[in-house]
Amino acid sequence: MNACDIWSRQLSQAGYVCDDMLSCACYAVDRLHRPLLVEGPAGVGKTFLAKALAQCLHKPLVRLQCYEGLDAPQVLYDWNYAKQLLAAHSAGTGNSVDNLYRWEYLLERPLLKALRLRPSPVLLIDEVERADEEFEAVLLELLGQFQITIPELGTIVAEEPPWVILTSNRSRDLSDALRRRCLYTWLDYPTPERELAIILQHVPQLSSEIAQRVVQAVKTLRGWNLLKRPGLAESIDWAKMLLEFREEDYSETIVRWTLSTILKTQDDWIVVENRGIRALWTE
């Protein structure tokens, strides 16, 4: 068994079914101590990969959810100004400015926390493309050298580098500087065989026949002109709901009742209604 197979088995034990490319990417992160940028459509398991890695590595998970307007004080560190003012007031004029910029007055945000945490965590920087382009510059020192510079305290270097996973749905392109600091993998919708294995791992009580029909129906939906194509989480939810009706015959009515786990907009409901639910379930 080679190293990539070992990673595949470890992730499987954590509930994550991966292909050879992804397991080899994880092996590269382990050997090269580099961040991993995982791109792909929404709902293919990018975020869950970081959670599974934290579980199989027995490490804590630190998650930074990116959004528009995110800035350095929200992700790196900030000063506890209220505590500083109270200290200055209590000490009077004898308290110098330098005394107010010590660790006891520092508020750790996710990135600084990830550098200082022991044991070193898995740091998930989720949907990095949602943040402004200027935010990427904030990440470069961390991604390149696993360090953060605090002007008042100096440079903080991780004694043991965290595992860093960045995810992107590619709603905008990322800078070359960020990409150069990362290893890279593309995570697409799984093959039918892999999706079947994932569903049966998460819903083992479901019969293989019904699981295969779920996989085929979801594949069909992804080929239709939907606003929100179903991802793996939706496939699993649908399988779980169908399991609740296992005593039934999975009629068109049962399928219709459970489609709320798959279809997330009214426009997509209209598309499915026009094409026919029976055709979807039997294709």
C-alpha positions, 0 to 999 in steps of 0.5 A: 500500500503506497502513501496515497492509499494510506491517506485515502483509507484514513479519510475514509475512516473519517467519513470522507470518500476521496479519489486518488488525486485528492489523497495524493494532494493530502500526502503532498501537503503532509510532506511539503508543509504547504497550504492546499487550495481546493477549487470546485463547484459548490457542494462537492465536499471542499469544506468537509475535507478540512473537517475530515482531515482534522478528525483523521489527524486528531487536530483541532479545526480552526475555521475562517469563513470569508465574506465581503469586507473582511479585513486584517483586525477580524482575521489576524489580531486586534487590541482590547482597547477597553482593557487598555484604557482601563489599565491606563486609567488605573496606572495614571500618568506612570503607565507608558504607551509601550506597557499597553501593547503586550500579549495580555491586551491582544485579542487573537483572531483565527489566523493568529490563533492557528499559528499559536495553537498546540497541537497545531490545528487544521486551518480552514479558510473557507470560500476565500474568493468571497473576500475582497481582493485586498484581503488576499494580501493579508494572507500572503505572509501566513501562507508563505512562511507560517508567520504573522508580524505584529508591529508592537510585538514582532514576528510570530512564527508557528513552531509547528505549521498548521495544515491550511486548506483554502476553498474557493467556488471560483466565483472570481479568480484569485491572485497569482501571488496567493496561488504560488504559495499553495498546492492546488487541486480541483474537486469536481462533482464525483463520479457515479461510483464514488457518489454511490459509495459516499451515500452508502457510507452516510446512509448505510441502511438504504438499499443499494438499488435506491441509492443507485436511483438517487445517484442517477437522478442527481446526475440527471438534475445536474445536467438540467438548466438549474439555478442551484445544481445539487451537491453531495450534501443534497444527495445525502439528505435526499437519501436520508429522507427516502429512507424514512419512507422505506416501507413505501413503494417510492411512488411519484408522490413520495419522490415529490415530497422529498425533493425539498432536499434537492431543489432550492429555488422555485425556478428549479421546481418549475424546471423539474415539474415541466420535465416530469418527476416520474421521468427524473426518477426512472431515467 
